[in-house]
Amino acid sequence: MGELTDKIKGNVNEAIGKAKQKSDNPETRDEGAAQEVKGKAQQLEGKVKGALGDDI
């Protein structure tokens, strides 16, 4: 179940990050870029959990 949760959280963070990067505020754009990276990391974590299956 952790695999799906991580992938969903990753997708949400990535989408919010992309939206923030369209802001006129430079601080918000930087925050959005960081949030997008966080989302990609969460998706990767979900993929790793899926690949390992019950071994974790």
N, CA, C, O and CB atoms as a CASP TS submission, in Angstrom:
PFRMAT TS
TARGET T0000
AUTHOR 0000-0000-0000
METHOD Language model
MODEL 1
PARENT N/A
ATOM      1  N   MET     1       0.819  -1.197   0.000  1.00  0.00           N
ATOM      2  CA  MET     1       0.000   0.000   0.000  1.00  0.00           C
ATOM      3  C   MET     1       0.859   1.254   0.000  1.00  0.00           C
ATOM      4  O   MET     1       0.426   2.284  -0.517  1.00  0.00           O
ATOM      5  CB  MET     1      -0.930   0.002   1.198  1.00  0.00           C
ATOM      6  N   GLY     2       2.062   1.203   0.563  1.00  0.00           N
ATOM      7  CA  GLY     2       2.940   2.357   0.609  1.00  0.00           C
ATOM      8  C   GLY     2       3.358   2.810  -0.779  1.00  0.00           C
ATOM      9  O   GLY     2       3.580   3.999  -1.011  1.00  0.00           O
ATOM     10  N   GLU     3       3.463   1.864  -1.700  1.00  0.00           N
ATOM     11  CA  GLU     3       3.860   2.191  -3.074  1.00  0.00           C
ATOM     12  C   GLU     3       2.857   3.152  -3.702  1.00  0.00           C
ATOM     13  O   GLU     3       3.248   4.185  -4.245  1.00  0.00           O
ATOM     14  CB  GLU     3       3.977   0.909  -3.929  1.00  0.00           C
ATOM     15  N   LEU     4       1.603   2.830  -3.634  1.00  0.00           N
ATOM     16  CA  LEU     4       0.562   3.664  -4.232  1.00  0.00           C
ATOM     17  C   LEU     4       0.492   5.023  -3.552  1.00  0.00           C
ATOM     18  O   LEU     4       0.351   6.045  -4.225  1.00  0.00           O
ATOM     19  CB  LEU     4      -0.796   2.965  -4.149  1.00  0.00           C
ATOM     20  N   THR     5       0.587   5.048  -2.233  1.00  0.00           N
ATOM     21  CA  THR     5       0.537   6.295  -1.484  1.00  0.00           C
ATOM     22  C   THR     5       1.681   7.217  -1.891  1.00  0.00           C
ATOM     23  O   THR     5       1.471   8.410  -2.110  1.00  0.00           O
ATOM     24  CB  THR     5       0.588   6.016   0.019  1.00  0.00           C
ATOM     25  N   ASP     6       2.884   6.669  -1.992  1.00  0.00           N
ATOM     26  CA  ASP     6       4.039   7.479  -2.386  1.00  0.00           C
ATOM     27  C   ASP     6       3.872   8.027  -3.801  1.00  0.00           C
ATOM     28  O   ASP     6       4.208   9.182  -4.063  1.00  0.00           O
ATOM     29  CB  ASP     6       5.327   6.652  -2.292  1.00  0.00           C
ATOM     30  N   LYS     7       3.365   7.217  -4.695  1.00  0.00           N
ATOM     31  CA  LYS     7       3.179   7.669  -6.069  1.00  0.00           C
ATOM     32  C   LYS     7       2.134   8.785  -6.143  1.00  0.00           C
ATOM     33  O   LYS     7       2.311   9.752  -6.884  1.00  0.00           O
ATOM     34  CB  LYS     7       2.765   6.494  -6.964  1.00  0.00           C
ATOM     35  N   ILE     8       1.057   8.655  -5.386  1.00  0.00           N
ATOM     36  CA  ILE     8       0.008   9.686  -5.383  1.00  0.00           C
ATOM     37  C   ILE     8       0.547  10.983  -4.792  1.00  0.00           C
ATOM     38  O   ILE     8       0.357  12.057  -5.363  1.00  0.00           O
ATOM     39  CB  ILE     8      -1.232   9.207  -4.583  1.00  0.00           C
ATOM     40  N   LYS     9       1.221  10.882  -3.645  1.00  0.00           N
ATOM     41  CA  LYS     9       1.799  12.088  -3.036  1.00  0.00           C
ATOM     42  C   LYS     9       2.793  12.743  -3.987  1.00  0.00           C
ATOM     43  O   LYS     9       2.846  13.968  -4.096  1.00  0.00           O
ATOM     44  CB  LYS     9       2.492  11.745  -1.698  1.00  0.00           C
ATOM     45  N   GLY    10       3.571  11.925  -4.668  1.00  0.00           N
ATOM     46  CA  GLY    10       4.540  12.444  -5.623  1.00  0.00           C
ATOM     47  C   GLY    10       3.878  13.190  -6.768  1.00  0.00           C
ATOM     48  O   GLY    10       4.327  14.268  -7.159  1.00  0.00           O
ATOM     49  N   ASN    11       2.815  12.617  -7.300  1.00  0.00           N
ATOM     50  CA  ASN    11       2.082  13.277  -8.389  1.00  0.00           C
ATOM     51  C   ASN    11       1.491  14.602  -7.944  1.00  0.00           C
ATOM     52  O   ASN    11       1.529  15.583  -8.686  1.00  0.00           O
ATOM     53  CB  ASN    11       0.974  12.370  -8.911  1.00  0.00           C
ATOM     54  N   VAL    12       0.945  14.634  -6.732  1.00  0.00           N
ATOM     55  CA  VAL    12       0.339  15.857  -6.209  1.00  0.00           C
ATOM     56  C   VAL    12       1.407  16.927  -6.013  1.00  0.00           C
ATOM     57  O   VAL    12       1.226  18.068  -6.439  1.00  0.00           O
ATOM     58  CB  VAL    12      -0.395  15.578  -4.879  1.00  0.00           C
ATOM     59  N   ASN    13       2.516  16.568  -5.373  1.00  0.00           N
ATOM     60  CA  ASN    13       3.576  17.541  -5.147  1.00  0.00           C
ATOM     61  C   ASN    13       4.156  18.052  -6.457  1.00  0.00           C
ATOM     62  O   ASN    13       4.467  19.236  -6.584  1.00  0.00           O
ATOM     63  CB  ASN    13       4.674  16.932  -4.298  1.00  0.00           C
ATOM     64  N   GLU    14       4.301  17.171  -7.419  1.00  0.00           N
ATOM     65  CA  GLU    14       4.846  17.582  -8.709  1.00  0.00           C
ATOM     66  C   GLU    14       3.896  18.560  -9.413  1.00  0.00           C
ATOM     67  O   GLU    14       4.343  19.557  -9.981  1.00  0.00           O
ATOM     68  CB  GLU    14       5.103  16.348  -9.601  1.00  0.00           C
ATOM     69  N   ALA    15       2.614  18.283  -9.376  1.00  0.00           N
ATOM     70  CA  ALA    15       1.629  19.154 -10.014  1.00  0.00           C
ATOM     71  C   ALA    15       1.574  20.522  -9.336  1.00  0.00           C
ATOM     72  O   ALA    15       1.534  21.550 -10.013  1.00  0.00           O
ATOM     73  CB  ALA    15       0.246  18.499  -9.986  1.00  0.00           C
ATOM     74  N   ILE    16       1.571  20.536  -8.013  1.00  0.00           N
ATOM     75  CA  ILE    16       1.541  21.805  -7.279  1.00  0.00           C
ATOM     76  C   ILE    16       2.819  22.587  -7.553  1.00  0.00           C
ATOM     77  O   ILE    16       2.782  23.803  -7.736  1.00  0.00           O
ATOM     78  CB  ILE    16       1.371  21.561  -5.757  1.00  0.00           C
ATOM     79  N   GLY    17       3.941  21.888  -7.581  1.00  0.00           N
ATOM     80  CA  GLY    17       5.214  22.542  -7.869  1.00  0.00           C
ATOM     81  C   GLY    17       5.226  23.182  -9.240  1.00  0.00           C
ATOM     82  O   GLY    17       5.713  24.302  -9.394  1.00  0.00           O
ATOM     83  N   LYS    18       4.701  22.495 -10.235  1.00  0.00           N
ATOM     84  CA  LYS    18       4.644  23.050 -11.589  1.00  0.00           C
ATOM     85  C   LYS    18       3.751  24.286 -11.632  1.00  0.00           C
ATOM     86  O   LYS    18       4.067  25.262 -12.313  1.00  0.00           O
ATOM     87  CB  LYS    18       4.132  21.993 -12.581  1.00  0.00           C
ATOM     88  N   ALA    19       2.648  24.244 -10.912  1.00  0.00           N
ATOM     89  CA  ALA    19       1.742  25.398 -10.877  1.00  0.00           C
ATOM     90  C   ALA    19       2.413  26.600 -10.207  1.00  0.00           C
ATOM     91  O   ALA    19       2.272  27.731 -10.670  1.00  0.00           O
ATOM     92  CB  ALA    19       0.438  25.035 -10.134  1.00  0.00           C
ATOM     93  N   LYS    20       3.137  26.352  -9.126  1.00  0.00           N
ATOM     94  CA  LYS    20       3.814  27.448  -8.423  1.00  0.00           C
ATOM     95  C   LYS    20       4.902  28.076  -9.279  1.00  0.00           C
ATOM     96  O   LYS    20       5.193  29.262  -9.130  1.00  0.00           O
ATOM     97  CB  LYS    20       4.415  26.948  -7.115  1.00  0.00           C
ATOM     98  N   GLN    21       5.502  27.306 -10.164  1.00  0.00           N
ATOM     99  CA  GLN    21       6.570  27.834 -11.001  1.00  0.00           C
ATOM    100  C   GLN    21       6.062  28.843 -12.036  1.00  0.00           C
ATOM    101  O   GLN    21       6.862  29.550 -12.648  1.00  0.00           O
ATOM    102  CB  GLN    21       7.278  26.697 -11.700  1.00  0.00           C
ATOM    103  N   LYS    22       4.771  28.915 -12.234  1.00  0.00           N
ATOM    104  CA  LYS    22       4.182  29.872 -13.173  1.00  0.00           C
ATOM    105  C   LYS    22       3.877  31.212 -12.511  1.00  0.00           C
ATOM    106  O   LYS    22       3.348  32.120 -13.152  1.00  0.00           O
ATOM    107  CB  LYS    22       2.910  29.296 -13.774  1.00  0.00           C
ATOM    108  N   SER    23       4.213  31.333 -11.228  1.00  0.00           N
ATOM    109  CA  SER    23       3.947  32.548 -10.468  1.00  0.00           C
ATOM    110  C   SER    23       4.885  33.679 -10.902  1.00  0.00           C
ATOM    111  O   SER    23       5.956  33.431 -11.455  1.00  0.00           O
ATOM    112  CB  SER    23       4.097  32.278  -8.962  1.00  0.00           C
ATOM    113  N   ASP    24       4.477  34.901 -10.649  1.00  0.00           N
ATOM    114  CA  ASP    24       5.319  36.066 -10.903  1.00  0.00           C
ATOM    115  C   ASP    24       6.326  36.286  -9.779  1.00  0.00           C
ATOM    116  O   ASP    24       7.319  36.990  -9.961  1.00  0.00           O
ATOM    117  CB  ASP    24       4.456  37.309 -11.080  1.00  0.00           C
ATOM    118  N   ASN    25       6.073  35.693  -8.632  1.00  0.00           N
ATOM    119  CA  ASN    25       6.932  35.851  -7.465  1.00  0.00           C
ATOM    120  C   ASN    25       8.113  34.876  -7.554  1.00  0.00           C
ATOM    121  O   ASN    25       7.903  33.665  -7.635  1.00  0.00           O
ATOM    122  CB  ASN    25       6.125  35.622  -6.157  1.00  0.00           C
ATOM    123  N   PRO    26       9.347  35.387  -7.539  1.00  0.00           N
ATOM    124  CA  PRO    26      10.520  34.499  -7.643  1.00  0.00           C
ATOM    125  C   PRO    26      10.628  33.491  -6.501  1.00  0.00           C
ATOM    126  O   PRO    26      11.068  32.361  -6.712  1.00  0.00           O
ATOM    127  CB  PRO    26      11.780  35.328  -7.686  1.00  0.00           C
ATOM    128  N   GLU    27      10.230  33.891  -5.302  1.00  0.00           N
ATOM    129  CA  GLU    27      10.281  32.969  -4.154  1.00  0.00           C
ATOM    130  C   GLU    27       9.315  31.811  -4.359  1.00  0.00           C
ATOM    131  O   GLU    27       9.642  30.662  -4.060  1.00  0.00           O
ATOM    132  CB  GLU    27       9.947  33.712  -2.837  1.00  0.00           C
ATOM    133  N   THR    28       8.142  32.107  -4.862  1.00  0.00           N
ATOM    134  CA  THR    28       7.150  31.071  -5.114  1.00  0.00           C
ATOM    135  C   THR    28       7.619  30.137  -6.230  1.00  0.00           C
ATOM    136  O   THR    28       7.394  28.929  -6.163  1.00  0.00           O
ATOM    137  CB  THR    28       5.797  31.700  -5.478  1.00  0.00           C
ATOM    138  N   ARG    29       8.269  30.690  -7.250  1.00  0.00           N
ATOM    139  CA  ARG    29       8.803  29.846  -8.333  1.00  0.00           C
ATOM    140  C   ARG    29       9.872  28.905  -7.794  1.00  0.00           C
ATOM    141  O   ARG    29       9.899  27.729  -8.155  1.00  0.00           O
ATOM    142  CB  ARG    29       9.386  30.718  -9.472  1.00  0.00           C
ATOM    143  N   ASP    30      10.755  29.413  -6.929  1.00  0.00           N
ATOM    144  CA  ASP    30      11.798  28.563  -6.339  1.00  0.00           C
ATOM    145  C   ASP    30      11.174  27.470  -5.475  1.00  0.00           C
ATOM    146  O   ASP    30      11.595  26.314  -5.513  1.00  0.00           O
ATOM    147  CB  ASP    30      12.778  29.411  -5.497  1.00  0.00           C
ATOM    148  N   GLU    31      10.178  27.850  -4.708  1.00  0.00           N
ATOM    149  CA  GLU    31       9.473  26.878  -3.864  1.00  0.00           C
ATOM    150  C   GLU    31       8.813  25.810  -4.726  1.00  0.00           C
ATOM    151  O   GLU    31       8.822  24.630  -4.375  1.00  0.00           O
ATOM    152  CB  GLU    31       8.415  27.583  -2.984  1.00  0.00           C
ATOM    153  N   GLY    32       8.246  26.219  -5.843  1.00  0.00           N
ATOM    154  CA  GLY    32       7.604  25.280  -6.760  1.00  0.00           C
ATOM    155  C   GLY    32       8.593  24.302  -7.357  1.00  0.00           C
ATOM    156  O   GLY    32       8.296  23.116  -7.501  1.00  0.00           O
ATOM    157  N   ALA    33       9.783  24.804  -7.708  1.00  0.00           N
ATOM    158  CA  ALA    33      10.809  23.918  -8.270  1.00  0.00           C
ATOM    159  C   ALA    33      11.223  22.867  -7.245  1.00  0.00           C
ATOM    160  O   ALA    33      11.387  21.693  -7.578  1.00  0.00           O
ATOM    161  CB  ALA    33      12.041  24.732  -8.730  1.00  0.00           C
ATOM    162  N   ALA    34      11.389  23.298  -6.000  1.00  0.00           N
ATOM    163  CA  ALA    34      11.766  22.358  -4.938  1.00  0.00           C
ATOM    164  C   ALA    34      10.655  21.339  -4.706  1.00  0.00           C
ATOM    165  O   ALA    34      10.927  20.156  -4.498  1.00  0.00           O
ATOM    166  CB  ALA    34      12.077  23.114  -3.627  1.00  0.00           C
ATOM    167  N   GLN    35       9.417  21.792  -4.741  1.00  0.00           N
ATOM    168  CA  GLN    35       8.293  20.889  -4.512  1.00  0.00           C
ATOM    169  C   GLN    35       8.170  19.879  -5.656  1.00  0.00           C
ATOM    170  O   GLN    35       7.808  18.725  -5.428  1.00  0.00           O
ATOM    171  CB  GLN    35       6.985  21.688  -4.361  1.00  0.00           C
ATOM    172  N   GLU    36       8.466  20.305  -6.872  1.00  0.00           N
ATOM    173  CA  GLU    36       8.421  19.378  -8.003  1.00  0.00           C
ATOM    174  C   GLU    36       9.483  18.291  -7.844  1.00  0.00           C
ATOM    175  O   GLU    36       9.216  17.120  -8.112  1.00  0.00           O
ATOM    176  CB  GLU    36       8.623  20.136  -9.333  1.00  0.00           C
ATOM    177  N   VAL    37      10.675  18.671  -7.413  1.00  0.00           N
ATOM    178  CA  VAL    37      11.748  17.698  -7.186  1.00  0.00           C
ATOM    179  C   VAL    37      11.344  16.716  -6.087  1.00  0.00           C
ATOM    180  O   VAL    37      11.583  15.513  -6.195  1.00  0.00           O
ATOM    181  CB  VAL    37      13.070  18.417  -6.807  1.00  0.00           C
ATOM    182  N   LYS    38      10.727  17.247  -5.027  1.00  0.00           N
ATOM    183  CA  LYS    38      10.260  16.390  -3.935  1.00  0.00           C
ATOM    184  C   LYS    38       9.249  15.374  -4.462  1.00  0.00           C
ATOM    185  O   LYS    38       9.289  14.200  -4.093  1.00  0.00           O
ATOM    186  CB  LYS    38       9.631  17.239  -2.801  1.00  0.00           C
ATOM    187  N   GLY    39       8.351  15.828  -5.320  1.00  0.00           N
ATOM    188  CA  GLY    39       7.352  14.930  -5.899  1.00  0.00           C
ATOM    189  C   GLY    39       7.977  13.827  -6.728  1.00  0.00           C
ATOM    190  O   GLY    39       7.549  12.675  -6.667  1.00  0.00           O
ATOM    191  N   LYS    40       8.997  14.183  -7.509  1.00  0.00           N
ATOM    192  CA  LYS    40       9.671  13.171  -8.324  1.00  0.00           C
ATOM    193  C   LYS    40      10.370  12.149  -7.436  1.00  0.00           C
ATOM    194  O   LYS    40      10.395  10.958  -7.750  1.00  0.00           O
ATOM    195  CB  LYS    40      10.684  13.829  -9.279  1.00  0.00           C
ATOM    196  N   ALA    41      10.939  12.618  -6.324  1.00  0.00           N
ATOM    197  CA  ALA    41      11.605  11.702  -5.389  1.00  0.00           C
ATOM    198  C   ALA    41      10.586  10.754  -4.752  1.00  0.00           C
ATOM    199  O   ALA    41      10.863   9.567  -4.582  1.00  0.00           O
ATOM    200  CB  ALA    41      12.358  12.497  -4.290  1.00  0.00           C
ATOM    201  N   GLN    42       9.419  11.273  -4.403  1.00  0.00           N
ATOM    202  CA  GLN    42       8.381  10.431  -3.814  1.00  0.00           C
ATOM    203  C   GLN    42       7.907   9.373  -4.812  1.00  0.00           C
ATOM    204  O   GLN    42       7.653   8.229  -4.435  1.00  0.00           O
ATOM    205  CB  GLN    42       7.196  11.291  -3.347  1.00  0.00           C
ATOM    206  N   GLN    43       7.789   9.754  -6.076  1.00  0.00           N
ATOM    207  CA  GLN    43       7.379   8.779  -7.088  1.00  0.00           C
ATOM    208  C   GLN    43       8.436   7.691  -7.230  1.00  0.00           C
ATOM    209  O   GLN    43       8.106   6.511  -7.348  1.00  0.00           O
ATOM    210  CB  GLN    43       7.135   9.470  -8.447  1.00  0.00           C
ATOM    211  N   LEU    44       9.693   8.083  -7.219  1.00  0.00           N
ATOM    212  CA  LEU    44      10.777   7.111  -7.306  1.00  0.00           C
ATOM    213  C   LEU    44      10.740   6.158  -6.115  1.00  0.00           C
ATOM    214  O   LEU    44      10.930   4.952  -6.271  1.00  0.00           O
ATOM    215  CB  LEU    44      12.136   7.825  -7.376  1.00  0.00           C
ATOM    216  N   GLU    45      10.495   6.702  -4.937  1.00  0.00           N
ATOM    217  CA  GLU    45      10.399   5.862  -3.733  1.00  0.00           C
ATOM    218  C   GLU    45       9.268   4.838  -3.892  1.00  0.00           C
ATOM    219  O   GLU    45       9.419   3.675  -3.516  1.00  0.00           O
ATOM    220  CB  GLU    45      10.159   6.741  -2.469  1.00  0.00           C
ATOM    221  N   GLY    46       8.148   5.277  -4.446  1.00  0.00           N
ATOM    222  CA  GLY    46       7.039   4.364  -4.677  1.00  0.00           C
ATOM    223  C   GLY    46       7.399   3.268  -5.663  1.00  0.00           C
ATOM    224  O   GLY    46       7.011   2.113  -5.483  1.00  0.00           O
ATOM    225  N   LYS    47       8.147   3.626  -6.713  1.00  0.00           N
ATOM    226  CA  LYS    47       8.562   2.625  -7.698  1.00  0.00           C
ATOM    227  C   LYS    47       9.508   1.601  -7.072  1.00  0.00           C
ATOM    228  O   LYS    47       9.428   0.407  -7.364  1.00  0.00           O
ATOM    229  CB  LYS    47       9.239   3.304  -8.898  1.00  0.00           C
ATOM    230  N   VAL    48      10.400   2.079  -6.214  1.00  0.00           N
ATOM    231  CA  VAL    48      11.341   1.174  -5.548  1.00  0.00           C
ATOM    232  C   VAL    48      10.583   0.225  -4.637  1.00  0.00           C
ATOM    233  O   VAL    48      10.854  -0.976  -4.622  1.00  0.00           O
ATOM    234  CB  VAL    48      12.396   1.967  -4.742  1.00  0.00           C
ATOM    235  N   LYS    49       9.636   0.756  -3.878  1.00  0.00           N
ATOM    236  CA  LYS    49       8.830  -0.110  -3.003  1.00  0.00           C
ATOM    237  C   LYS    49       8.075  -1.153  -3.831  1.00  0.00           C
ATOM    238  O   LYS    49       7.961  -2.309  -3.422  1.00  0.00           O
ATOM    239  CB  LYS    49       7.831   0.736  -2.168  1.00  0.00           C
ATOM    240  N   GLY    50       7.567  -0.747  -4.981  1.00  0.00           N
ATOM    241  CA  GLY    50       6.857  -1.679  -5.849  1.00  0.00           C
ATOM    242  C   GLY    50       7.769  -2.762  -6.391  1.00  0.00           C
ATOM    243  O   GLY    50       7.376  -3.924  -6.488  1.00  0.00           O
ATOM    244  N   ALA    51       8.996  -2.377  -6.745  1.00  0.00           N
ATOM    245  CA  ALA    51       9.938  -3.340  -7.291  1.00  0.00           C
ATOM    246  C   ALA    51      10.384  -4.349  -6.233  1.00  0.00           C
ATOM    247  O   ALA    51      10.603  -5.522  -6.536  1.00  0.00           O
ATOM    248  CB  ALA    51      11.146  -2.618  -7.868  1.00  0.00           C
ATOM    249  N   LEU    52      10.514  -3.884  -4.994  1.00  0.00           N
ATOM    250  CA  LEU    52      10.959  -4.768  -3.914  1.00  0.00           C
ATOM    251  C   LEU    52       9.827  -5.648  -3.406  1.00  0.00           C
ATOM    252  O   LEU    52      10.064  -6.719  -2.847  1.00  0.00           O
ATOM    253  CB  LEU    52      11.531  -3.950  -2.764  1.00  0.00           C
ATOM    254  N   GLY    53       8.603  -5.191  -3.604  1.00  0.00           N
ATOM    255  CA  GLY    53       7.445  -5.979  -3.183  1.00  0.00           C
ATOM    256  C   GLY    53       7.420  -6.268  -1.708  1.00  0.00           C
ATOM    257  O   GLY    53       7.532  -5.352  -0.893  1.00  0.00           O
ATOM    258  N   ASP    54       7.275  -7.517  -1.352  1.00  0.00           N
ATOM    259  CA  ASP    54       7.159  -7.920   0.039  1.00  0.00           C
ATOM    260  C   ASP    54       8.510  -8.067   0.729  1.00  0.00           C
ATOM    261  O   ASP    54       8.571  -8.451   1.897  1.00  0.00           O
ATOM    262  CB  ASP    54       6.404  -9.212   0.128  1.00  0.00           C
ATOM    263  N   ASP    55       9.592  -7.765   0.017  1.00  0.00           N
ATOM    264  CA  ASP    55      10.918  -7.919   0.595  1.00  0.00           C
ATOM    265  C   ASP    55      11.283  -6.817   1.582  1.00  0.00           C
ATOM    266  O   ASP    55      12.294  -6.918   2.277  1.00  0.00           O
ATOM    267  CB  ASP    55      11.933  -7.962  -0.494  1.00  0.00           C
ATOM    268  N   ILE    56      10.462  -5.757   1.651  1.00  0.00           N
ATOM    269  CA  ILE    56      10.772  -4.665   2.578  1.00  0.00           C
ATOM    270  C   ILE    56       9.919  -4.726   3.810  1.00  0.00           C
ATOM    271  O   ILE    56      10.051  -3.881   4.695  1.00  0.00           O
ATOM    272  CB  ILE    56      10.592  -3.329   1.907  1.00  0.00           C
TER
END
